[in-house]
Amino acid sequence: MASVSTYLNFPSNTEAGFNFYKSVFGGEFFGNGIMRFGDIPASPDQPPMAEEDKNLVMHVELKILGVHSLMGTDAPESMGFKVNFGNNSYINLQPDKRKETKELFDKLSAAGKVEMDLQDMFWGDYFGSCTDQFGVQWMFNCGEKV
């Protein structure tokens, strides 16, 4: 089912942040809990991951108020990220269909900046991200298979 969520980037304290949010809103982390960067399969296209980054949070999700998903990740500088207030949150769109995902991505990225082209990812979704012409950051995750 299509949904919208909020995605937060942290400078390496996602786990502490989400444990705090969990204490505020209650509930449990969605799915398999906290996914770590060390869980990413090795790829010959990527350099080896630094040992200190392997335990950082790659993804976590917490349902809040029963209907909204709060998601987050650590954004380590060793992987080319620099978290600043203003680039630490995204609106995450999860359309049902790839066609709709592509249409929304193309419209929102027009006159903006594509951060990551839409592509199939190892976790199974069709994923991409962009910043629109007004500086709003968008992520796209579509679970529809080709």
DRENNU-499023 format. One record per residue (C-alpha): residue in one letter; x, y, z. Coordinates in steps of 0.2 Angstrom, whole numbers, plus 5000, padded with zeros to 4 digits. Layout:
DRENNU-499023
aXYZ/...
This chain:
DRENNU-499023
m500050005000/a500750174996/s501350285010/v502350435015/s503550445029/t504950555037/y506750505035/l508050575046/n509950575044/f511050575059/p512950615061/s513250445069/n511950445084/t510450365075/e510250225088/a510250345102/g508950455093/f507850315089/n507950245107/f507350415113/y505950425100/k505450245105/s505350295123/v504250445118/f503050355106/g503150175112/g503150025100/e504449925093/f505649955078/f504849885062/g505349735053/n507049655058/g507449805070/i509049905067/m509949865051/r511849895051/f513049955038/g513949795041/d512449705035/i512749775017/p513349635005/a515149664999/s515249734982/p516749734970/d516149914964/q516349984982/p517950004993/p517949905009/m516949975023/a517950045038/e517749935053/e517150085064/d515650105052/k515049925052/n514049945068/l513250115062/v511350115058/m510950095040/h509050095042/v507850095057/e505950125056/l504750165070/k502850185068/i502250345078/l500450385082/g499950225073/v500050295055/h501650375052/s503350295050/l504850385056/m506450315048/g508250355050/t510050315046/d511850365051/a512750465038/p514550445041/e515850565034/s516950425029/m515550375016/g515450545009/f514050615020/k514050775029/v512550805040/n512050985043/f510351055049/g509451075033/n510050915025/n509550795039/s507750755034/y506850685018/i505050665013/n505050475009/l503750424996/q503350244994/p502250224978/d501450054974/k502050064956/r503750094947/k502850194934/e502150314947/t503850314956/k504750364940/e503450504935/l503550584953/f505450574953/d505550654936/k504350794941/l505150834958/s506950824951/a506650934936/a507551104939/g508251024955/k509650894958/v509650704957/e510650634971/m510450454966/d509550394950/l508150274953/q508850094953/d508549924960/m509349904977/f510049754987/w508549764999/g507349734985/d506649914982/y506750024967/f507550174975/g508150354971/s508350524979/c508350704974/t508250884980/d506850984971/q507051164965/f506551234982/g507851134992/v506651004998/q507450824999/w506450674993/m506750484994/f505850354984/n505650174988/c504550064977/g504349884981/e503549834965/k504649704956/v504949714937/
